[in-house]
Amino acid sequence: MAVNTSGLSNTKTRYEIDKSDLPLHCPMEGSTLWNSHPQVYLPIETTGKAKCPYCGSEYILRD
């Protein structure tokens, strides 16, 4: 996985991801799950950007 999400406390609001991270979902693997919202898949392939409707985290797809 290209994103180092080890020990995330769900306080980060902007993530850059690679194609190897697809399909994109929030929260991402490695996030603290006890205080997270339900997992939701985000369509990022077309525009290269996505925003989680639950927590507002923004995701950018790197080339």
C-alpha positions in Angstrom: 0.0 0.0 0.0 1.4 3.4 -0.9 -0.2 5.4 2.0 1.3 4.9 5.4 -1.8 4.8 7.6 -0.2 3.0 10.5 -1.6 4.4 13.7 -3.8 7.0 12.2 -6.0 8.7 14.8 -8.5 10.0 12.3 -7.3 13.5 12.7 -5.7 13.9 9.3 -8.0 15.4 6.7 -6.1 15.2 3.5 -4.6 12.1 1.9 -2.7 11.5 -1.2 -3.2 8.0 -2.6 -1.8 5.9 -5.4 -3.6 3.6 -7.8 -2.5 0.7 -5.7 -4.8 2.0 -2.9 -7.9 1.6 -5.1 -10.7 1.0 -4.6 -10.7 3.9 -2.2 -12.6 3.7 1.0 -12.9 5.8 4.1 -11.8 5.2 6.8 -8.7 3.7 5.3 -6.9 0.7 6.6 -4.9 1.4 9.8 -7.3 4.1 11.0 -8.6 4.0 14.6 -11.9 2.3 14.1 -13.6 2.6 17.5 -14.6 6.3 16.8 -15.0 6.1 13.0 -18.0 6.3 10.7 -19.2 3.4 8.6 -16.9 2.4 5.7 -17.8 4.1 2.5 -16.3 3.6 -0.9 -15.4 6.9 -2.7 -15.3 7.3 -6.5 -11.9 9.0 -7.3 -10.9 7.5 -10.6 -12.6 10.0 -12.9 -11.7 13.3 -11.3 -8.7 12.4 -9.2 -10.3 13.9 -6.1 -12.9 12.7 -3.6 -14.3 13.9 -0.3 -15.8 11.7 2.4 -19.4 12.6 3.1 -19.1 11.5 6.7 -15.9 13.1 8.0 -14.9 15.5 5.2 -11.5 13.9 4.6 -10.2 14.8 1.2 -8.4 12.3 -1.1 -6.1 13.2 -4.0 -5.1 10.5 -6.5 -1.4 10.8 -7.5 -0.3 10.0 -11.0 
